[in-house]
């Protein structure tokens, strides 16, 4: 399909993978961000063609039919996809294309492109992840519960990735991902993070139980 050598950053919501991707591109001329297409509405401050290509479902489904995506997925009821043109353009320039996508998309890219670097980004702990997820203030309580459930499912697939990077310190995380992309050293093995991954899944499960208990309380009111 393409001779590109993409760098895939995947993670549950609230880990900061998009921030890492943006920093890599801003600080390194040979990294370019792959702008995904999506059917979801723009959030405050987001710009079409900069953050995402915002399209309606009919247009997105037409792009699927025309085989315009290297990968696409249905995430929380909205469609997201990576246009193949992004990878081809980066390959022609000799750039490293950075894909900020979900676990489903990462698996599709891995199947389609042999020479891909898969990096799973972890938060330092469940509490930090929950804080990052809810501080947006744009998700409903039901949406937060749904994302927590998805995070638990996605963490179960972390061992399919080449490398794991813990986003505890942003500068350090960006530097580590940059080094992994350059293949200057061996990346951190996911198995070396097994204890952290298990603890994170327990934290998320506890947070999910707490959220659902609050939602089921007769005294709960949605603001």
KAPECOR-V619859 format. One record per residue. N is the residue number from 1. SS is DSSP state (hx for helix, st for strand, lp for the rest). PHI is phi in degrees with one decimal (NA if undefined). Layout:
BEGIN
N SS PHI
N SS PHI
END
This chain:
BEGIN
1 lp NA
2 lp -160.6
3 lp -96.1
4 lp -66.1
5 lp -122.5
6 lp -73.9
7 st -108.8
8 st -102.6
9 st -109.2
10 st -129.3
11 lp -179.1
12 lp -65.8
13 lp -60.4
14 lp 88.8
15 lp -100.5
16 lp 89.8
17 hx -65.5
18 hx -66.2
19 hx -62.4
20 hx -61.5
21 hx -60.2
22 hx -65.1
23 hx -65.5
24 hx -57.0
25 hx -68.7
26 hx -68.1
27 hx -100.7
28 lp -137.7
29 lp -66.5
30 lp -94.6
31 st -109.9
32 st -132.4
33 st -84.5
34 lp -85.3
35 lp -85.0
36 lp -78.8
37 st -95.7
38 st -150.8
39 lp -94.0
40 lp -75.0
41 lp -75.6
42 lp -64.6
43 lp -82.7
44 lp -55.4
45 lp 89.8
46 lp -78.7
47 lp -121.4
48 st -66.2
49 lp 85.1
50 lp -113.6
51 lp -88.1
52 st -149.8
53 st -93.1
54 st -87.3
55 lp -131.3
56 lp -82.6
57 hx -62.7
58 hx -61.8
59 hx -64.8
60 hx -62.2
61 hx -64.3
62 hx -65.9
63 hx -66.3
64 hx -62.4
65 hx -62.2
66 lp -88.7
67 lp 58.2
68 lp -91.8
69 st -109.9
70 st -75.6
71 st -158.2
72 st -155.1
73 st -155.7
74 st -95.9
75 st -120.8
76 lp 55.0
77 lp 86.8
78 st -116.3
79 st -94.9
80 st -131.4
81 st -154.8
82 st -103.5
83 st -62.5
84 hx -58.8
85 hx -58.5
86 hx -61.2
87 hx -70.1
88 hx -66.0
89 hx -66.0
90 hx -65.0
91 hx -61.2
92 hx -63.5
93 hx -88.3
94 lp 80.8
95 lp -89.3
96 st -93.0
97 st -89.0
98 st -100.8
99 st -107.0
100 st -102.0
101 st -134.8
102 lp -90.7
103 hx -63.2
104 hx -58.4
105 hx -64.8
106 hx -60.1
107 hx -65.1
108 hx -66.7
109 hx -63.5
110 hx -61.5
111 hx -70.8
112 hx -90.2
113 lp -126.8
114 lp -62.7
115 lp -95.0
116 lp -131.3
117 st -103.8
118 st -103.1
119 st -121.5
120 st -99.9
121 st -97.5
122 st -111.5
123 st -77.5
124 lp -66.4
125 lp -164.5
126 hx -64.4
127 hx -62.9
128 hx -63.3
129 hx -63.6
130 hx -63.9
131 hx -62.7
132 hx -65.0
133 hx -71.3
134 hx -88.4
135 lp -71.3
136 lp -59.1
137 lp 74.9
138 lp -105.1
139 lp -97.8
140 lp -73.5
141 hx -60.4
142 hx -62.1
143 hx -66.6
144 hx -62.4
145 hx -61.4
146 hx -63.1
147 hx -68.7
148 hx -63.6
149 hx -61.1
150 hx -62.9
151 hx -60.5
152 hx -61.9
153 hx -67.5
154 hx -69.4
155 hx -63.6
156 lp -67.4
157 lp -105.8
158 hx -60.9
159 hx -74.6
160 hx -81.8
161 lp -93.8
162 lp -73.1
163 st -142.6
164 st -124.1
165 st -124.5
166 st -92.8
167 st -89.6
168 lp -92.1
169 lp -118.9
170 hx -61.0
171 hx -59.8
172 hx -66.9
173 hx -65.2
174 hx -62.1
175 hx -62.8
176 hx -66.0
177 hx -63.7
178 hx -60.8
179 hx -67.4
180 hx -62.7
181 hx -64.2
182 hx -79.5
183 lp 56.8
184 lp -83.9
185 lp -158.3
186 lp -70.3
187 lp -78.7
188 lp -66.9
189 lp -71.6
190 hx -54.9
191 hx -68.6
192 hx -71.2
193 hx -106.0
194 hx -58.1
195 hx -65.5
196 hx -65.4
197 hx -63.2
198 hx -61.6
199 hx -65.4
200 hx -64.4
201 hx -63.7
202 hx -65.6
203 hx -61.5
204 hx -66.7
205 hx -62.0
206 hx -65.8
207 hx -64.0
208 hx -64.9
209 hx -61.6
210 hx -63.7
211 hx -62.7
212 hx -68.3
213 hx -65.3
214 hx -65.8
215 hx -62.6
216 hx -85.8
217 lp -69.3
218 lp -67.2
219 lp -88.5
220 lp -71.7
221 lp -128.2
222 lp -88.6
223 lp -97.1
END
